[in-house]
Amino acid sequence: EDKVVQSPLSLVVHEGDTVTLNCSYEVTNFRSLLWYKQEKKAPTFLFMLTSSGIEKKSGRLSSILDKKELFSILNITATQTGDSAVYLCAVEGSNTGKLIFGQGTTLQVKP
Amino acid sequence: SAVISQKPSRDICQRGTSLTIQCQVDSQVTMMFWYRQQPGQSLTLIATANQGSEATYESGFVIDKFPISRPNLTFSTLTVSNMSPEDSSIYLCSGEVGGGETQYFGPGTRLLVL
């Protein structure tokens, strides 16, 4: 059965800290791994990863995929209170477009 | 980035009634998806809405409870039928917009069933 597991489930840090969020997966015919940020309702897209070892970066956020070990990490440096959200990892397998989501990591950044 | 809109944004409904949620995309997409997010939970796929054919439902979801329409490549509806309080969730639609592989989400419909 396809599965996506995120850790930790929740995290509390202070502004300026660096955090690393983890996502491991077991999926048939892996196509891509996506990271989303969810603050209120709709998940907003952060990154899509398809190849191992290539870091994707956007401002203070970066992510990398390891297809051999079947995991990805999302790094956030110099965290701000506006980074407080649920971070969702999702994997698409079998070329169907369907996303399998992990449980999410709830990040709280305190001033 | 893509624009996906949903209506209504929220609703409070009585048990036993039905609610139809609309999803509109600002460009054509081959596949649209409907997800449910129960309180405190992650997203679970309900079904894939295909234009010109019946929707494909995931395990645990059936057409009688969640009928889906997909009349064209930019629009879909999801109906939550014969609602019970357990149907209280956020319902989200998504699609791979722009010809790429990135899936974008609508703003969601927050449903409360009393």
Interface residues (C-beta under 8 A of the other chain):
Chain A: R31 S32 L34 Y36 K41 A42 P43 T44 F45 M48 T50 L88 A90 E92 T96 G97 K98 L99 I100 F101 G102 Q103 G104
Chain B: S1 M31 F33 Q41 S42 L43 T44 L45 T48 E58 I90 L92 S94 E96 E101 T102 Q103 Y104 F105 G106 P107 G108 R110
